[in-house]
Amino acid sequence: MTKRILSLIFGPISVPCLLLGLLFFAASLTPSLIPRGPELQGVLGGLVTALGYLVGQIVALMWNAGDLPRLSRGPANVLIWIVSGAIVVMFLWVLASSLTWQNDLRQKMGMEPADALHLAWISIIAAATLVCAFVLGRLVASLFRLIRARFYRVMPPRRANVFSLIAVVLILFVVTRDGILDRTIAVLDESYEAAQALFDDAPPPPTDLWRSGSTASLIDWKAIGKPGRDFIMSGPDAEGITAFTGRSARDPIRVYVGRANAATPRERAELALAELRRLGAFEREVLIVASPTGTGWMDPGSHDPVEYMHNGDIATVAVQYSYLQSPLALILETSTGLEQATALQEVVHRYWKTLPEGARPRLYMHGLSLGAWSSMHATNLFRLLDDPIDGAFWAGPPFPSNFWNYVQKHRNPGSSWVLPQIGDGSLVRYASRTSDASGSPSAWGPMRIVFLQYSSDPVVFYDPASLWRRPQWMRDPPADDMSKHFFFMPIVTQFQLALDLALSFGSPPGHGHAYYAQDYIGPWVQVTEPKGWTSDDTQRLKAHCDNGFQRGCSN
């Protein structure tokens, strides 16, 4: 009875294909970079099971189409029973072990352990997801048969099969494309409306005439947008820095140009330069050219500490290029971010190099996540050959970043993928939650470049090629917040890492893509070498930034 009902709903069930799907499900239970809750793990398990079943069906179709040899019924049944027993036993073992694996990863990241209901919820949600996927598949198959029946009336069967398949693919493409496009437009509309509301409802401008956006500023306060206004109005002031260092300090300079402040990337960059000159930024000890994330956000966990280090004798400039969250900006506005970062760097560097070497600030490039990508793209070393910058600090560089990939692939033999060593360490070093980039066989050269990347960050270590091959970091001994139970399976690992990408932004601080102040401090010391700074100062600043200010260090 049950078999008949299943047959009516799903059509004939292929046991070998179902076994392959179960194998995919078992592989999806193995840990990846980010711990998964039962709901998401259940959806992932159901999807990859359906995908495994589909892969089996395609292989069977190709096998039959090629008229390849098949076992007779008796030996085939025996083989199926043997394979079924082996896969079921393995699946139950993996299911029972998955809770231990997930809790081991959760413990390493300081998360609460999952309880025994974790497995029950995974099984229920996976089953529901699998049923939905099967029903959807049967609907698509029914659509194919319906169209094929119409074509049979006007053309030969073989031709009808081909044209029916093409018709179904086109229909699905149009429906899916329109659905995705509608959602994208809706998100864009919401982002744009939110940005416009910010302009309309802007708070009063700063009363301090030496702040960007004030009545004396060249930058319109209302057009800056909330991320930029937050950046300008936050951070430590001279009084707070003096209280920490015990030395007379200056108010740091922060310049931010919103996307709506000018029409083109070049115009926004020139406006930023004019404001830097108005505020005397080129008379400071340090000047940082930063690229924000997709929304325009500037991480206070990065910018606050470096202002303490240099006793406020520092200026930071950034220009917004998007209103979208970084994942959407990465897809829809990649060129915009790269163009804006390039324009800003070119304009600032062009003016900076006209100043006497002894009377200009040390110049550094910086960015987090999508900002790191655009900043790296803009840092054209050939353009800098005649008058190079002093260094760069890039945190959470996204996996498509060309410069990051180039450096990674030139790591020293034997060094790990997640924390590589590059040459003698005089030009490029890496930092993580366990390393501040201070350890190197050689002293720094005239230019200093540091990458900060967490070993559990899928934004950095996602690998599109994991669809068919093991990621490089899976071949190395695991880092301290990585699992010892990685298991690679083509297709499944790709889906696991794609889910990790979505989960990485909500990771505990110090893991995934959640970069925080304590881990910025050491690299900033290495890159900018603050005058008179000691290791005791580093520890005091870390304690200060950890005193209830996870995303910044200003009181």
Order of alpha helices (4+ residues) and beta strands (2+ residues): alpha-alpha-alpha-alpha-alpha-alpha-alpha-alpha-alpha-beta-alpha-beta-alpha-beta-alpha-alpha-beta-alpha-beta-alpha-beta-beta-alpha-alpha-alpha-alpha
